[in-house]
Amino acid sequence: MHFKYPELLYALFLLLIPIIVHLFQLRKFQKVPFTNVAFLKEATIQTRKSSQIKKWLILCTRLLLLATIVFAFAQPFTSKSNTFKTKKETVIYLDNSFSLQAKGNQGELLKRAVQDIISHVPDTDNISLLTNDNTYKNTNIKAIKNDLLQLGYSSNHLTAEAALLKSKTFFSKDQGTIKHLVFISDFQQDESNFNPKSDSLTTIHLVKLQPVNTSNITIDSAYISKKTASSLELKVLIKNSGNSIDNLPVSLFSDNKLIAKTSVAIGDAVETTFSIPVHEIVNGKITIDDINLQFDNSLFFNINNGTKVNVLAINTAEDSFLKRIYTTDEFNYTGISEHQLNYNIIDQQHLIILNELDVIPNALSAALRQFTGQGGSLVVIPSTQINKSSYRDLLASYGSNFGTLINSEKRITTINYAHPLYNNGVFEKQVTNFQYPKVQSFYRSSTNNASVLQFEDGHPFLHQSKNTYVFTAALAEENSNFVNSPLIVPTLYNIGKQSLKSPNLYYVIGYENTFDVDTQLQQDDILSLVKNEINMIPRQQYFNNKVVVSTSNEPSVANIYTIKNKNEDIENISYNYDRSESQLIYRNLSASKHVTISNSITEIFDTLKSDTKVNALWKWFVIFALTLLIIEMGILKYFK
């Protein structure tokens, strides 16, 4: 038995007072002479004995009465353990990822979990609660009840390991507290190594929410598979993790207007194709009907009027191969000689090509350094008779330099397939034996830059430093057959396209997404992404001829957004949720040791309350005091 106010027990010393009064009586008996001494003597003895018994009974009753009153005010109680003496910390992690849209026995898993938390966590308990995108530290259920009832699904998916580590940071560093971590999730399989371990101070309770059905159909992805003069072919990949379906409707909308509809039979996966007129702006949405997870039943995309890339070639050699690559449907190509160059047009370009200049003037070198510093791309193709000093002044800024001209035939044999110029489907597979292009002479290049193409001896033929690409040999036909090689097209074409990163068909929320917006901003202007009530300002960097926009977890809602500069609409961009949660495959927690595993939130919190349950006893002592008072009154009135 324990006491809430043990200091009141010092009042028990007051029990000495009635003991002293009863044991040390100050009144003396007076003897009275009488004729019949024998009778009086016997009567006197009987009266004194009965008086002593009565007094002892009253003494004991009063001592017990006072003691029970003192005990009642000290508020005694009992508990199953000593945990009530120790401060308790409770942290709750509630997974609100999209996979919690799955239905359990009592509705959506997340909604049911919220109701159970509100119903079974005591209102007065101090807790910390976190979700994938919100935190509530040192609060109570009553204070955050409305927030929990309005809790939505989050696109910010945390792996189980990351959520566990984040949850532990909410505990204090006080080693004198008992810590309980209640981890509520469906424990969907992910790439993390989830191995929770309880210790002497922290007890981990895993609550696994289980759906009744793990089937789901998802729109996995969409891409442009073919482009003709009149139309685009949009392919849509749909995946199924349940039973086969013979007739699944698939609809295509543009600006909320139905423009196409088809039906597919699906087993594990199926592709379907829509035809879209070329040069038509499409703010598209593809939809299916599926009763399970809802977040992956739609996929947003948009096709804008393609922004042309401005390419300027400063030529000394023939540029016909550049004209064949940089065609007018995708590029604004300008080819001029070095003597006709107007420096004022440099800032308007996205890509500048130095095509076999013998000498690079100091003014041009300075202008090019400023141009690349502002985000422009540069391609350097040397001649066979360069002025090394002028090239050194330019290339030193890019960590490169041309050495001795080697008059020896070399084959270009090594392709860096992982390079961004080639890793976007240029090659179906890696080729180890093909008709290698070759050069008759080349410059030894001292550089640590990443090689894109290499000679057979490992020296670079084309290397890159950020947005600058440097060839180490002249491409003129008398020196190389590279311009007739199949490699020339994807190499220079992709350099041109990557000089202005037009927005993709769509982006996935949660990943680092970067694209260029072809616009010129005035001072203090800023771009924003707008959709209905959502108006956000993304990270952006302004250059002379474009704005580089970067996004990650924001926007957090899948939809088509308008890129705006004040009230001017520039173009649209689409965001979709990550499809990694569409596959309802879950972890097996049986291997987890030294943790509590349950599939019931109610069970976990009832156990926590039971472990620290306190049985108050003060009411019983009040009853005992009243009973003793009645007994004392009975002794005084009826004991003879």
N, C-alpha and C positions, 0 to 999 in steps of 0.2 A: 504494500500500500504506500502511496506517495501523497504529498500535500502540495496544493497550489500555493498556499501562504504558510510555509512551515514556521516562520518566525512567530506566529500567533501561538504556537505550542508552549512558549515560555509562560503563557497565562496559566498553565497547569500548576505552577508553583502556588497559585492562589488556593489550591486544595489544602494547603497547610493550615489555613485559617480555621475551617470547621473542625479539623483534627485537633488543633490546640484548644478550641472552645469545648469540645466534647471530652478530651482527656484531662484537662486541668480545670475542673469546675471549682469556682471560688466560694460557692454557698456551702455552709456547714449545717449538718442536721442537729436539732435541739432535742435533748432527752426530756421526756415528761414522765414523772413518777405516777404509778397507778397500782391499785390494790392487787389485781390479778396479773402478776408479772409474767407468768408463763404464757398466757394468752397473748398479751401485748408483744412479747418477744417473737412469737411465731408469726403474727400478723405483720410485724415490722420486716421480718426477713423476706416474707413472700412479696411484699410491695417493692422492696429495693431490687429484688431479682427481676421482676417483671419490668421495672423502670429501666434497668440496665439493658435488657434485651431490646426494648423499644428504642432506646437512645442509639444503640449500635445499628439497628436497622435503619433509623432515620439518617445516621451518619453515612452509612454506605450508600443509601439512596441519593443523598445530596452530593456526595463525592462523584458518583456516577453521572448525576444530572449535570453538574458543572463541567465534568470532563467531556460529556457528549456535546455540550454547547460549545466548548473550546474547539473540539474536533470539527464540528459543523462549520464554524467560522474559518478554520484552516483549510476547508474544502479538500477532503481526502479523495483520492481516485486510484484506480488500478489500470494497468495496461498489459498487453500480451508481451511487450518488449520494452527496452529502455530507449527506443528511438524518439519518444516524446521529449526526452531531455535534450536532444540534438536538433539544431536548426536544419530545416529541410529545404532543398532546392529542387524544383520540378521544371524540366524543359520539355516541351512538346514540339516535335516536328510533324507537320501535316503536309503531306505531298499533295499538291494541287495541279499536277501535270495533266495533260490531255488524256492519258490512259485511264484516269479516274472517272472519265465519262462512262465507262463500262457499267452495266447494270449488275447489281447484286440482288440478294433476296428481298431487299427493302428499298429498291430504287437505285439511283446513281450512287456509286461508291463514295464520292466526295461529299455529296449532300447528306448522306446517312452518317458519315463520319462527323460532320459538323454538328448534327443533332445530338449524337452520342456524347460528344465533348461537352456541349452546353448542358446536357442533362446530368452528367455524372461527375464533372469536376466541381467541387464545392465553390460557391461564389466567393468565399472569403480567402481561399488559398492563393498565395502569391505564386505566380507562374511566369514563365517566359515561353512564348509561342512563336514559331517561325514557319513560313511557307516558302515556296520557291522564289517569291518576289516581295514578301512583306515580313517584317519582324515586329514583335510586341514584347518588350523586355520589362520584367518586374511589374506585372500588371495582374489583373484577375479576370475571370470569365465575364463577370457582370460589366466590366468596362469595355470589353472588346466583343460583346455579344452581337451587336449590330454589324460590326465589320465581318465577323465570321458568317453571319447569315447572308451577307452580300458577296461572299468570297467567290471569285470566278476562277476559271482555269487559266494557267500560266503557260506562255510559250517559252519561258525561261526554265528549261528542264535541267535539274541537277542530278548528277549520277548519285547512286546510293552512298558511295564513299564520300563524295563531296558534301552531301547533305549531313552525313554523320560527323564529319570534321567541323562543319559550320555549327552544328548543334552544340558540340562540346565547348565551343568558345563562349557560350552563353552562361556557363557555370562560373562561379567565382573561384578565386585561387585559395579560398579558405579550406584548409584540410580538416576542419572540425565540423563540417556539414555533411549531411547525407544527401547524395545527389541521385535523382531519378530522371532518366531520359526515356521518354515515351516516343518511339519512332513509328509513325503511322504511314503506311504506303502499301501499294500493291506489289512492290519489289519487282518491277519489270526488269527483265534482263538487260544489262548494259555492259559497256566495255570495262567498267571499273572493277577492282578487286575488293569486294565487300566482305570484310572479316571483322565484325564487331566483337569486342571483348570487354566484359565488365571488369572492374577492379574493386579494391577494398572500399573506395569512396563513391564510385559511380555504378549504379545498376541500370542496365539497358533493357528495356522492354520493347520487343518488336511486335507490332500489330499488323498482321498481313490481311489486307482487304482482298477478298477473292470474288471475281465476277462469276456469274452463272453460265456465261457464254463467252468463249474466246474467239468466235468468228468475227471477221471484219473485212470489208471491202474498202480499198483506198485508191484514190487517183494519185499514182506515184509520181509521175513526171510528164512533161510535154516538151517537144522540141520541133524545130523546123527541119524536116527530113529532105525536102526538095524545093527548089525554087526555079520557076520557069518565067517566061516573059509576061505571062498573064496571071499566074497564081502561085500561092505558097501551099505546101502540104504540111499540115500540122499533125504530128503523130502524138497520140496520148497513150501512156502506159498505165494500165489498171491492174492491181494485184488483189488477190483473194486468199484469205487464210482460213476459209470455212468450206462448206460444201459447194459443189459446182452449181452454177446458175445458168439456165438456158436463155433467159431474156432479161438483160440489165439495160435500162434506158440510160443514154449518155447525151447530155444537152450542152450546146455551145451558145453562150450569150455574148453580145457586145453592147455595152452601155445599157445593160438590163433588158435588151431586146433579143428574143430567141432568133438566131440566124441559122441554126442547123441542129438536127437531132438524129441519133442513130441508136441501134440496139445491138448488144454483143452477147455472145455466150462465153462464160468465163469459168475456167477451172482454177489453176493457180495464178495465171496471169494472161493478159490479152492486150493487144494493141489495136487501136482504131485510128482512122485518119479523117481529118476534116480538110476541105479545100477552102482557102481564103484568097480573095482577089489581091493581087500584088498592088503596092503603092496605096493601100487603104489603111487608115488608122483604125486599129482594133483595140478597144479596152475590154478584153475578153474574160469570161469566167466559164469554166467547164464544171458541170455538176453531175452527180449520180445520186440515187436514192438508196440509203443504207440505214437500217434502224440501230446499228451498234454505235461505234464512235462517230461523232458528227464533225469533228474538226477537219478531217481529211476527205470529206465529201465534195469539197470545192477546191478548185485550183485557179488562181488569178494569173493573167498574163496580159501583156500589152505589146502591140506592134506600132511603133511611131514612124513618122516619116524619117527615113534614114538621114542622119547628118553626114555630109560629105567631109572627108578629111582633106585639109589643105596641104599639098605637097609642093615644095619648091626644090628644083634641081638646079644647082649651079654647075654648068657643064663646061668642060674642055673637050671631052670625048663624046662619042656618039651616044644619044640617049633614047634610041628607038626601043630598046628593051624595057626602059622605064615607062614609056608611053603605053606599051602593050599590057603592063601590069596595073598601072594606075589609071584605070579607065574612068570615063566621065560619069558612069552611073553610081560610083561610090567615092570618087576622089575628084578634087579640083587640082589638077596637075598643071604646074607652070615650069617650063624649062627655059632657062636663059643662060647666056654666057657670063663669065665673071666680070667682063667689062660693062655689061648692061645692067648689073645688079643695082636695084634701088633699095637701100638699107631700110627704108621706111616700111617695106612690106614684110620684113623678117618677123616682126611681132604678130603678124596675122596668120602665120603658118603653124601647122602642127608637126610637120616633118620637113627637115632640110637635108638634102643629099649633096655632098661635095663629090662631084663625078670627075675624078682624075685631074684635079688641079695640080699644077707644078709648084705653085707658090700660093700660100695663104696669107693675104695682106694682114697687117696688124689690126687694122680697123675691123676686118671681117672676123678675125680671131676673137677680138673683144666682144663683138656683137653676138657671135655664136655661144660664147661662154655665158653671156647674159640670157640668151635664148634658152639654153638647156637648163640654166638655173631657174627659169620661170616655167619649167615643165615641158618644154618642147623636146622633140626627139631629133637626133642627128645621126646620119650615116656618112662615114668617111671612106671613100674609095680612092686610094692613092694612084698616082701615075707611076710610070717606070723611071721618071726623072724628077723626083721631088726635091724641093729645097728642105733639107732635114731640119734646119734651124726653125723655119716657119711652122713646120709640122710639130716640132718639139714644143713650141710655145702654146699650140692649141692642145695637143694630146696630153701634156703634163697635168692638165686639170682633170683628166680622166684616167690617170694611173697607167699611161701607156707611152710608148716611144718606138719609133722606127730605127732599126739598126742598119746593118749592111744589107745591100741588095744581093740576093743569092741567085745567080743565073743557073738554075738547075731545075729540071722538070720534077714536079711533085704532084702526087695524086691526093685528092681530098677524100679521105676514107672513113672518117669518124664523124658521126652525127650524135649530138647530145639530145637524145629523144625525150629526156625529162625537161628540156628547156621550154619555157612558155610559148616559144614560136612553133614548137612541134608537138606539144602534148595535148592539143585540142582536136585530135582526130585526123591529123595530117597523114599519119601512117597507120595502116591497119595492124601492122606488126613491125618489129625491128628487122631491118634488112642488113645482112652481113656481107652480101656479095651482090654488087650492082655495078653498072657502068660508071666508074668513078670519074668525076670531072677532074681536070688537071690544070696546072699553071706552068708557065715556062720560067718564070722568075717570081720571087717574093722577097719581102723584107723580114729579117729576123725581128721579132717584137718582144721586148722585155716588159712583161705585164703579169700581174696576178689576177686579172679579170677572168670572169667565167667564159670558157670557150663554148661557142655555139657549133662551129665546124672546125675540124682539125686535119692537118696533113698526116700522111702515113707515119711520119717520124714523131708525131705528137705535138708539133708546134701549131699554134692557132692560125687558122685561115680567117675566121671571123670570131671576134670576142666582143663582150658587152660590158660596159660600166654604166649601171643605172639605165638612163635613157639614151645612151650613146653606143652606137655599133661601129666597130672599126674592122675593115678588111685589111689584110696584110699583103694583098697583091692586086694589081690592076686587073679589071674585068674586060678590057678591050679584047677583041677577037684574036689579035695577033699575040696576046699574052696568055689567054685563058679561054676555055670552052665552057666556063661556068654559066654564062648567059644562055647557053643552049641546053643546059642540064635541067631536069625536072625540079631540082632543088631551088632554082632561082625564084620560081613563082611563090611557093609558100614562105620562103625566107623574106623576100622584100614585101610581099603582100601583107603578111602578118605584122611586120614592122610598121607598115603604114596603118593598119587597122588598130594596132595597139597604141599608136600615137594619140588617138582619141578613143577612149574606151566608152563606146556608146552603151547605154543600159542594156542588160540582157533581157531575154524574154520575161524572166522573173527572178527574184532573189529569195533566199531562204532566211527567215528570221533566226538570229542567234549566231550567224557566221559573220566574219569580217567581209563586208561587201563594199567594193570601190568602183565608181564609175565617173566618167567625165560629162560635164554639161557644157555644151558649146554656147557660151554666152559671155558678154562683157558687162561687168558690174561697175556702177559708179561708186564713188566713195561712200562708205557706211552702208551700202546695199548688202543684203544677205539673202540666201536662198532658204526656203522652208518647204517641208512636205505637208500637204494639206489633204484631209479627207473628212468632210462633215465637221464634227466638233473637234477632231484631232488636228492640231497644228503644232508641228515640232520643227526645231532647227537642228539639222544634222551637223556633224563635223564636216568642215569644208575648208579648202585651201584655194585661194584665188590666184590665177596666173593671168598673163596678158590676154590669152585667147580662149581660156576655158576655166571652169571651176571643178576641182576634184572633190567629190562628195564621198564620205565614208560613213557606213552605218553598221550596227551590230545587233544589239538587243532591242533597239528602237528603230522604227516603229515596232510595237509589240502585238499589233492586231493585223491579221492578214487582210489585204485589200489592195485596191489600185489607188495610188496617191498621185497628186498633182504637184510637180515641182514649180514653185512660184517665186517670182521676184516682186515683192509687194503685191500689186493686183494683176501682174502679168503672168499668164500661164505659159510655161516654157515647154514642158512635155510631161508624160505620165510614166510612172514606174510601179511595178507590181511586187508585192511581198507575199510569201506563203509560209505556213508553219512547216517545221521540220517533220518529215514522215517517219522518223526513227521510232516513234511511239505507236505506230499503226500495227506493228506485229505484237500481239498479246502473248508474249512468251515470258514466263516468270522464273525468278530464282527459287532454288530449293534451299530453304533455311535450316533443314535438318542437321546440316554439318556445323551450324553455329553453336558454340559451346559457351557456357557460363553466362547465358543471356536468357531472358524470359520470352518465350514465343507464344503468341496467341492470335486468334482471328477475331477477337471480340474486344472492342474498346471498353465496353461495359465491364467485362471481366477484369481487365487490367486495373482500372480505377477503383473498382470495388475491392480488389486485393490490396491496393495501396492504402485505402481508407481503413481496411480491416487490420493491417499491420500496425497502424498507429492509432487504433481506436482507444478512446479513453472512457472508462466507466466511472462516472461521478458518484460518490457515496455520501455527499453531505446531506442529501434528503433523508437517507436512512438514519443518520445521527440526529436529525431534527425529530424524526419519529420516535427514536429511542428516548430523547429528552422529554418529549410529551408523555411517553409511557411512564418514565420514571417519576415525572411530576404527579401523574395520577396515582401511582403506587404510594408515593409519599403522603398524599392527601388521604389515601385509604388507611395507611398505618396510623396517622394522627387521629383519624375519626373512629376507626373500628377496632384497633388493637387495644385490649384491656390488660 
